[in-house]
Amino acid sequence: MKIGVIADDLTGANATGVRLARQGFEAATMVHYNNLPSSDSYNAVMVDTDSRYAREDVAQMRVKTVLENLKKWGADVICKRIDSTVRGNIGVEIDTVLAGLGDKAVAVVVASYPDSGRITSGGYLLVNGVPLQTTDVAHDPVAPVTQSYVPAIVQKQSKYPVSYIGLETVLAGEKETEQAMRAHIAEGKRILVMDAVTDEEIESIARAMAAIKEYQMVPVDPGPLSAIYSKVFARQHANDKKIIVTVGSITTNAASQLQYLVEKTNAQPIYVDAKKLASMTESWDEETDRVIQVVLEEMKKQSILIITTNSPMAEPLNLKEIAKEQNTTQDSLAKRIADGLGKITRLVIQKSEYEIGGCFTSGGDVTASLCAIGRAEGIKLEVEVLPLIAYGHLIGGYLDGIPLITKGGMAGDKKAIYTSIQYLLAKC
């Protein structure tokens, strides 16, 4: 999966590249518009056309050159990075991309960058809560921006009809957004300008775009839409790789993270009976064998396999009482639970008829057990996906080379597991 980004300046190219790298892509910026990487190790390339303040004919020539190079490179997704305050040859450059991609290409303009205080509502771009035209860009010495209505700004430069889809549609969800987009495309619109106030709304737009497979959808934005759409598109086109999610943490934080993951992916968790694992009897083997078979069967229907003891229906375990009954210690029982999850995860990966795209573990004891039972020598660490959440590869043993993300039970907000899984999927 290759992502090509045409950016009108260098810092903008880098900003988008960083967001793509955060999604799991190997990203690089080319500082000359006529160059592409000589190395094959990159799957996301930003190219700086340095065309924000160039003459229209120069901007067209550079964008056309970059687009042709990216097509030869084999880019699956083409993105047009624009200034977060919509300065420059926006309409001209969008037109050049659409002309180069053909009649089945549609540009989706989302000028929002919520993390930087840029949002669009009612078609108007607000910077830290005030209309764009009342900010310093109105006094830009080269290309002052004297209006805030994004559809008008784009239409002023573009030869294609521009349509607008408002916040009320985006807030209604991705299905409604997709339907609205399809309706405008059916009317012959090639450029759709859309509102977004939060990153969640941008993600909803990205998912709606990805659902429209008969057209080549081109994200046009300051970075967030391009990164999220690339992630969603890559996930759709992954070669049926499976992601194993093993969660032993029983904290409320882990429960909310799992719930968010389920809501976003529709994955159905496979629950492990912790009471049967908290045992020195044959129930431990019976439960691990049962769950392994269930997971292997579920692989035929699901791409994200959630294995967890964190069931909303489970009663809290009294390990002190169970330890007394079995003449053992609470620590020994806790380790049996972690080892059970480790055994399930290892054997699921080994027995799977599908390729495993990566593994996620929540809870330090579960991660340690997986390494021990998998006879791993260690974990090659590569990047921090989120604070206290690490990505790397297992070293040695039965699972050598398997991509792994590890997280403490209390680490991260409600989106933490979902974000981690999306990172693994992008790496696929």
C-alpha positions as CSV (number, residue, x, y, z in Angstrom):
1,M,0.0,0.0,0.0
2,K,1.5,3.3,-1.1
3,I,0.4,6.8,-0.3
4,G,1.4,9.8,-2.3
5,V,0.9,13.4,-1.0
6,I,1.3,16.5,-3.1
7,A,2.0,19.4,-0.8
8,D,2.4,23.1,-1.7
9,D,5.1,23.7,0.9
10,L,7.8,21.8,2.8
11,T,6.6,22.3,6.4
12,G,3.1,21.2,5.4
13,A,4.5,18.1,3.7
14,N,6.3,17.2,6.9
15,A,3.3,17.8,9.1
16,T,1.2,15.4,7.0
17,G,4.1,12.9,6.8
18,V,4.3,12.8,10.6
19,R,0.6,12.0,10.9
20,L,1.0,9.2,8.4
21,A,4.0,7.9,10.3
22,R,1.9,7.9,13.4
23,Q,-0.6,5.7,11.6
24,G,2.1,3.2,10.9
25,F,3.4,4.2,7.5
26,E,7.1,4.6,6.6
27,A,7.0,8.2,5.6
28,A,9.5,10.5,3.8
29,T,9.4,14.0,2.3
30,M,10.9,14.9,-1.0
31,V,12.3,18.4,-1.0
32,H,12.4,18.7,-4.9
33,Y,9.2,18.2,-6.8
34,N,10.8,16.1,-9.5
35,N,12.2,13.5,-7.1
36,L,11.0,10.3,-5.6
37,P,12.8,8.1,-3.0
38,S,15.6,5.9,-4.3
39,S,14.9,3.5,-1.5
40,D,12.0,1.0,-1.5
41,S,11.6,1.2,2.3
42,Y,9.0,4.0,2.2
43,N,5.3,3.5,1.5
44,A,4.2,7.1,2.2
45,V,5.8,9.9,0.2
46,M,5.2,13.6,0.5
47,V,6.4,15.8,-2.3
48,D,6.9,19.5,-1.9
49,T,5.9,21.5,-5.0
50,D,6.8,24.8,-3.4
51,S,3.8,26.2,-5.3
52,R,1.8,28.1,-2.7
53,Y,2.9,31.5,-4.0
54,A,3.9,30.4,-7.5
55,R,2.2,31.6,-10.7
56,E,-0.7,29.4,-11.7
57,D,1.0,27.9,-14.7
58,V,4.1,27.0,-12.6
59,A,1.8,25.4,-9.9
60,Q,0.0,23.4,-12.6
61,M,3.3,22.2,-14.1
62,R,4.8,21.1,-10.8
63,V,1.6,19.4,-9.5
64,K,1.2,17.6,-12.9
65,T,4.9,16.4,-12.7
66,V,4.5,15.1,-9.2
67,L,1.2,13.4,-10.0
68,E,2.8,11.6,-12.9
69,N,5.8,10.5,-10.8
70,L,3.5,9.2,-8.0
71,K,1.4,7.2,-10.5
72,K,4.6,5.6,-11.9
73,W,5.7,4.9,-8.3
74,G,2.5,3.0,-7.8
75,A,0.7,5.2,-5.3
76,D,-2.7,3.7,-4.3
77,V,-3.9,6.8,-2.7
78,I,-3.2,10.4,-3.9
79,C,-3.7,13.2,-1.4
80,K,-3.5,17.0,-1.9
81,R,-2.1,18.8,1.1
82,I,-3.3,22.4,1.4
83,D,-2.5,25.2,3.7
84,S,-4.4,25.2,7.0
85,T,-5.5,28.8,6.3
86,V,-6.4,27.9,2.6
87,R,-3.8,30.2,1.1
88,G,-2.3,29.6,-2.3
89,N,-3.3,28.0,-5.6
90,I,-5.8,25.6,-4.0
91,G,-8.4,25.4,-6.8
92,V,-5.8,25.4,-9.5
93,E,-3.9,22.5,-7.9
94,I,-7.1,20.5,-7.2
95,D,-8.1,20.9,-10.8
96,T,-4.7,19.6,-12.0
97,V,-5.0,16.5,-9.8
98,L,-8.5,15.8,-10.9
99,A,-7.6,16.2,-14.6
100,G,-4.6,13.9,-14.2
101,L,-6.6,11.2,-12.5
102,G,-9.5,11.2,-14.9
103,D,-13.3,11.4,-14.7
104,K,-13.6,9.0,-11.8
105,A,-11.7,11.1,-9.4
106,V,-13.5,13.2,-6.8
107,A,-11.8,15.7,-4.4
108,V,-13.1,15.9,-0.8
109,V,-12.0,19.2,0.8
110,V,-11.9,19.3,4.6
111,A,-10.0,22.4,5.7
112,S,-10.2,21.5,9.3
113,Y,-7.2,20.8,11.6
114,P,-8.8,20.5,15.0
115,D,-5.5,20.0,16.9
116,S,-4.3,23.4,15.5
117,G,-7.6,25.2,16.2
118,R,-8.8,25.1,12.6
119,I,-12.4,24.0,12.2
120,T,-15.1,24.4,9.6
121,S,-18.8,24.9,10.3
122,G,-21.4,26.2,7.9
123,G,-18.7,26.1,5.3
124,Y,-16.7,28.8,7.2
125,L,-13.2,28.2,8.4
126,L,-12.6,29.4,11.9
127,V,-9.1,29.8,13.4
128,N,-9.2,29.5,17.2
129,G,-12.9,30.5,17.1
130,V,-12.7,33.5,14.8
131,P,-13.4,33.7,11.0
132,L,-10.4,33.3,8.8
133,Q,-10.7,36.7,7.2
134,T,-10.3,38.4,10.5
135,T,-6.9,36.8,11.2
136,D,-3.4,37.7,10.0
137,V,-3.9,35.9,6.7
138,A,-6.1,38.8,5.6
139,H,-2.9,40.8,5.6
140,D,-0.6,38.2,3.9
141,P,1.7,40.3,1.7
142,V,1.6,37.8,-1.2
143,A,-1.8,36.1,-1.1
144,P,-4.2,37.7,1.3
145,V,-7.3,35.7,2.2
146,T,-10.3,38.1,2.5
147,Q,-13.1,35.6,2.9
148,S,-13.8,32.7,5.2
149,Y,-16.4,30.6,3.2
150,V,-14.3,27.6,1.9
151,P,-16.6,26.6,-1.0
152,A,-16.3,30.1,-2.4
153,I,-12.6,30.2,-2.0
154,V,-12.2,26.9,-3.9
155,Q,-14.8,27.8,-6.6
156,K,-13.1,31.1,-7.3
157,Q,-10.1,29.2,-8.7
158,S,-11.6,25.9,-9.9
159,K,-13.3,25.2,-13.3
160,Y,-15.2,22.2,-11.7
161,P,-18.5,22.7,-9.9
162,V,-18.0,22.8,-6.1
163,S,-20.6,21.5,-3.7
164,Y,-20.9,21.8,0.1
165,I,-22.0,19.2,2.7
166,G,-22.7,20.7,6.1
167,L,-22.0,19.7,9.6
168,E,-25.5,18.4,10.3
169,T,-24.9,15.6,7.7
170,V,-21.4,14.7,9.0
171,L,-22.8,14.5,12.6
172,A,-25.5,12.1,11.4
173,G,-22.8,9.5,10.8
174,E,-20.8,7.9,8.0
175,K,-23.7,6.2,6.3
176,E,-25.6,9.5,5.9
177,T,-22.4,11.2,4.9
178,E,-21.7,8.6,2.3
179,Q,-25.3,8.9,0.9
180,A,-24.9,12.7,0.7
181,M,-21.5,12.4,-1.1
182,R,-23.0,9.9,-3.6
183,A,-25.9,12.3,-4.3
184,H,-23.6,15.2,-5.1
185,I,-21.3,13.0,-7.2
186,A,-24.4,11.8,-9.2
187,E,-25.1,15.4,-9.9
188,G,-21.7,15.8,-11.5
189,K,-19.9,17.5,-8.6
190,R,-16.1,16.8,-8.7
191,I,-15.2,18.8,-5.6
192,L,-17.0,18.3,-2.3
193,V,-16.3,20.8,0.5
194,M,-17.2,19.4,4.0
195,D,-17.5,20.6,7.5
196,A,-15.7,19.0,10.5
197,V,-15.1,20.2,14.1
198,T,-13.4,17.2,15.6
199,D,-11.1,14.4,14.5
200,E,-14.0,11.9,15.0
201,E,-16.0,13.8,12.4
202,I,-13.0,13.7,10.0
203,E,-12.7,10.0,10.6
204,S,-16.4,9.6,9.8
205,I,-15.8,11.5,6.5
206,A,-12.8,9.2,5.7
207,R,-14.8,6.1,6.3
208,A,-17.6,7.4,4.0
209,M,-15.1,8.1,1.3
210,A,-13.6,4.7,1.6
211,A,-17.0,3.1,1.1
212,I,-17.3,4.8,-2.3
213,K,-15.1,2.3,-4.2
214,E,-16.2,3.1,-7.7
215,Y,-14.5,6.5,-7.6
216,Q,-11.0,7.6,-6.8
217,M,-11.5,9.7,-3.7
218,V,-8.8,12.4,-3.2
219,P,-8.5,13.9,0.3
220,V,-7.7,17.6,0.1
221,D,-6.8,19.0,3.5
222,P,-4.0,20.2,5.9
223,G,-3.2,16.7,7.0
224,P,-5.7,15.0,9.3
225,L,-8.1,13.7,6.6
226,S,-5.2,12.5,4.4
227,A,-3.8,10.5,7.3
228,I,-7.0,9.0,8.5
229,Y,-8.3,8.2,5.0
230,S,-5.0,6.5,4.1
231,K,-5.3,4.4,7.2
232,V,-8.9,3.4,6.5
233,F,-8.1,2.7,2.8
234,A,-5.1,0.6,3.7
235,R,-7.1,-1.4,6.2
236,Q,-9.7,-2.2,3.5
237,H,-7.1,-3.5,1.2
238,A,-5.0,-5.5,3.6
239,N,-4.4,-9.0,2.4
240,D,-6.8,-10.7,4.9
241,K,-4.2,-10.5,7.7
242,K,-5.5,-11.1,11.3
243,I,-4.8,-9.0,14.3
244,I,-4.8,-10.7,17.7
245,V,-5.9,-8.5,20.7
246,T,-5.3,-10.1,24.1
247,V,-6.5,-8.1,27.1
248,G,-6.0,-9.5,30.6
249,S,-6.5,-6.2,32.4
250,I,-9.8,-6.1,34.4
251,T,-9.7,-2.3,35.1
252,T,-12.6,-0.1,34.2
253,N,-10.1,1.8,31.9
254,A,-9.4,-1.4,29.9
255,A,-13.2,-2.1,29.8
256,S,-13.9,1.3,28.3
257,Q,-11.1,0.9,25.8
258,L,-12.5,-2.5,24.7
259,Q,-16.0,-1.1,24.4
260,Y,-14.7,1.7,22.1
261,L,-12.8,-0.8,20.0
262,V,-15.9,-2.9,19.6
263,E,-18.0,0.1,18.7
264,K,-15.6,1.2,16.1
265,T,-14.8,-2.1,14.5
266,N,-17.8,-4.3,15.2
267,A,-15.4,-7.0,16.4
268,Q,-17.1,-9.5,18.7
269,P,-14.9,-10.4,21.8
270,I,-14.1,-14.0,22.7
271,Y,-14.4,-14.1,26.4
272,V,-12.2,-16.3,28.6
273,D,-13.5,-17.6,31.9
274,A,-10.9,-16.3,34.3
275,K,-12.2,-18.5,37.1
276,K,-11.3,-21.6,35.1
277,L,-7.9,-20.2,34.4
278,A,-7.4,-19.4,38.1
279,S,-6.9,-23.0,38.9
280,M,-4.3,-25.8,39.3
281,T,-6.8,-28.3,38.0
282,E,-7.8,-29.6,34.5
283,S,-10.2,-26.7,34.1
284,W,-7.1,-24.6,33.0
285,D,-6.4,-26.9,30.0
286,E,-10.0,-27.3,29.2
287,E,-10.6,-23.6,29.0
288,T,-7.5,-22.7,27.0
289,D,-8.3,-25.5,24.5
290,R,-11.9,-24.3,24.2
291,V,-10.9,-20.7,23.6
292,I,-8.2,-21.6,21.0
293,Q,-10.8,-23.5,19.0
294,V,-13.3,-20.7,19.2
295,V,-10.8,-18.1,18.1
296,L,-9.6,-20.2,15.1
297,E,-13.2,-20.6,14.0
298,E,-13.9,-16.9,14.5
299,M,-11.0,-16.1,12.2
300,K,-13.1,-17.2,9.3
301,K,-15.5,-14.3,10.1
302,Q,-13.4,-11.6,11.8
303,S,-10.1,-9.9,11.1
304,I,-9.7,-8.5,14.6
305,L,-9.8,-11.3,17.2
306,I,-10.3,-10.0,20.8
307,I,-9.4,-12.5,23.5
308,T,-10.1,-11.2,27.0
309,T,-11.1,-12.1,30.5
310,N,-12.7,-8.6,30.8
311,S,-16.3,-9.7,30.4
312,P,-19.1,-7.4,31.5
313,M,-21.0,-10.5,32.7
314,A,-18.1,-12.0,34.8
315,E,-18.3,-11.8,38.6
316,P,-15.1,-10.5,40.4
317,L,-12.8,-13.3,41.4
318,N,-11.9,-13.8,45.0
319,L,-8.4,-15.1,44.5
320,K,-7.7,-15.2,48.2
321,E,-10.6,-17.6,48.7
322,I,-9.7,-19.7,45.6
323,A,-6.1,-19.9,46.7
324,K,-7.1,-21.2,50.1
325,E,-9.4,-23.8,48.5
326,Q,-6.6,-25.0,46.2
327,N,-3.8,-24.8,48.8
328,T,-1.8,-22.3,46.7
329,T,-1.1,-18.6,46.6
330,Q,-2.9,-15.7,45.0
331,D,0.2,-14.8,43.0
332,S,0.3,-18.3,41.6
333,L,-3.4,-18.1,40.5
334,A,-2.8,-14.6,38.9
335,K,0.1,-16.1,37.0
336,R,-2.1,-19.0,35.8
337,I,-4.6,-16.6,34.3
338,A,-1.8,-14.7,32.5
339,D,-0.2,-17.9,31.3
340,G,-3.5,-19.1,30.1
341,L,-3.9,-16.0,27.9
342,G,-0.3,-16.3,26.8
343,K,-0.8,-20.0,25.8
344,I,-4.1,-19.1,23.9
345,T,-2.4,-16.3,22.0
346,R,0.7,-18.3,21.1
347,L,-1.2,-21.3,19.8
348,V,-3.8,-19.2,17.9
349,I,-0.9,-17.6,16.1
350,Q,0.8,-20.8,15.4
351,K,-2.3,-22.7,14.3
352,S,-3.8,-20.0,12.2
353,E,-4.3,-20.7,8.5
354,Y,-4.3,-16.9,8.0
355,E,-1.3,-14.6,8.1
356,I,-1.0,-12.7,11.4
357,G,-0.6,-9.0,10.9
358,G,0.2,-8.3,14.5
359,C,-0.6,-8.8,18.1
360,F,-1.7,-6.4,20.8
361,T,-1.4,-7.2,24.6
362,S,-2.8,-5.2,27.5
363,G,-1.3,-5.9,30.9
364,G,2.3,-6.4,31.7
365,D,1.8,-9.9,33.1
366,V,0.0,-11.0,30.0
367,T,2.8,-9.7,27.8
368,A,5.5,-11.3,30.0
369,S,3.6,-14.7,29.8
370,L,3.3,-14.5,26.0
371,C,7.0,-13.9,25.7
372,A,7.8,-16.8,28.1
373,I,5.4,-19.3,26.6
374,G,6.4,-18.2,23.1
375,R,10.1,-18.6,24.2
376,A,10.9,-15.1,22.9
377,E,14.3,-13.7,23.6
378,G,12.9,-10.2,23.8
379,I,11.1,-7.4,21.9
380,K,12.8,-5.2,19.3
381,L,11.3,-1.8,20.1
382,E,10.7,0.7,17.3
383,V,8.3,3.5,18.2
384,E,6.0,4.8,20.9
385,V,2.5,4.6,19.4
386,L,1.0,6.6,22.3
387,P,2.4,7.4,25.7
388,L,3.3,4.2,27.5
389,I,2.2,2.1,24.5
390,A,5.1,0.6,22.5
391,Y,5.4,-1.0,19.1
392,G,8.1,-3.5,18.1
393,H,8.7,-7.1,17.0
394,L,9.1,-10.3,19.0
395,I,12.6,-11.7,18.8
396,G,13.2,-15.4,18.6
397,G,11.1,-18.3,19.8
398,Y,7.9,-19.6,18.2
399,L,6.6,-16.1,17.3
400,D,9.8,-14.6,15.9
401,G,9.2,-11.4,13.9
402,I,5.5,-11.0,14.9
403,P,4.6,-7.3,15.2
404,L,3.6,-6.5,18.8
405,I,2.1,-3.5,20.6
406,T,2.1,-3.6,24.4
407,K,0.1,-1.5,26.8
408,G,-0.2,-1.3,30.6
409,G,-3.7,-1.8,31.9
410,M,-4.1,1.7,33.1
411,A,-2.4,3.4,30.1
412,G,-4.2,5.5,27.6
413,D,-7.7,7.0,27.1
414,K,-10.7,5.2,25.8
415,K,-9.3,5.3,22.2
416,A,-5.9,3.7,23.1
417,I,-6.6,0.1,22.0
418,Y,-8.4,1.2,18.9
419,T,-5.6,3.5,17.9
420,S,-3.1,0.8,18.5
421,I,-5.0,-1.7,16.4
422,Q,-5.3,0.8,13.6
423,Y,-1.5,1.3,13.8
424,L,-1.0,-2.5,13.4
425,L,-3.4,-2.6,10.5
426,A,-1.6,0.2,8.7
427,K,1.6,-1.7,9.2
428,C,0.0,-4.6,7.4
